[in-house]
C-alpha cells in the first residue's frame, strides 16, 4: 500500500506537522510506503524545529510551492490513497481526476461566507471518500444538519509527554500558547491579579511568545507581579517539564478553539485543566476540567481561587480521573492503516470492471 500525505505548512514544527510525521512513522514501521508533501503557505519560512524533525526520516519528504500542481499530480499517480490535511483542493480534485481515493483530516472549523475559497473547501470536503474531524465542534461546523456515514472523529495527537511528577513537587499555574489576541492571555493576567490567592504559593508560568509580549511585560511590571515567570519559546523537553511540574494548566481562549492540544498534553501527565468553554476545548479538557465562559474574567478568577482552596485529596482524585478519561478518549495511530485498507477496498468495488 502506498500513501501520500499532502499538508499545508508554515515552516515550523507545529501540531499538523507533528501529526503528519507521526502517522508516517507508524505506517512506515508496518511496511507501508509513505510520501509526505508539505505545501508552502503564504509567509512560509523553514524553521530549525521542522528541519530537525524531518531529518533522517526513512521516507521522502518534499516542500513545494503553492502552485506546483505537477509535483502533486505525479505523486498522486504513484499513491494508492491520498491523505489530505485540511480540505486541500488539489488533493481532492486531482485524486478524483486520477481515480484515487482521498481521505481528509479536518483541523479547523468551517468558515461560512460567499468568498470562493471557503466554498471550494466545502466542495472538496464533500467530494472526499472519508473525513476525520479532530473534534465534535469542528465536525458540527462542517456538517451542521446531519453527519455523513463517511465521516468520523479522530483527535490529532502525535507524541505526548509522559513524565508524571509527584503531587508534592508541583506548584502553581501554567499557560502555554502563542501570545496573540483571543488566546486568553490578557484575561488570565487580569484574573490572576484580582484573585484572592497567595501568589507566592501559586505562581503563574507563561510559556510562549508573540505580538502581545511588550503589552504583557508592561502589565506585569505595572502590577508588580513578581510571581509571574516568563519562559519565551523553549524546547519541547523543557516545555513538557514545566507542564508536569505545575498544579494546573490554564487555557482560557475566546477564539473558537478547534480542539486544544495543550490541555491534552497536560492531562497525559495528570495535570488537570482550567479552561474556557470555547469551541472544542471542553472536549479536549474532559469532564473533569474546571470551566468558565469565554472572556469571563470574574469566572476565571473564581476558578483560580477554587483551585487554590481545593483539598489535596480532592485534587489527586481529579488529576487521576482526568488522566484515565484521556486514555479512553484517545485512539491509536494504528487505526489509520486499517482505515486506509477499508477505504481502498470500498473504492475498488466502485471502479468499473474491465
Beta strands, then each sheet from edge to edge (+ up, - down):
strand 1: 2-9
strand 2: 33-40
strand 3: 60-64
strand 4: 81-85
strand 5: 101-106
strand 6: 130-133
strand 7: 151-153
strand 8: 173-176
strand 9: 204-207
strand 10: 228-232
strand 11: 248-251
strand 12: 272-276
strand 13: 290-292
sheet 1: 3+ 2+ 1+ 4+ 5+ 6+ 7+
sheet 2: 10+ 9+ 8+ 11+ 12+ 13+
end
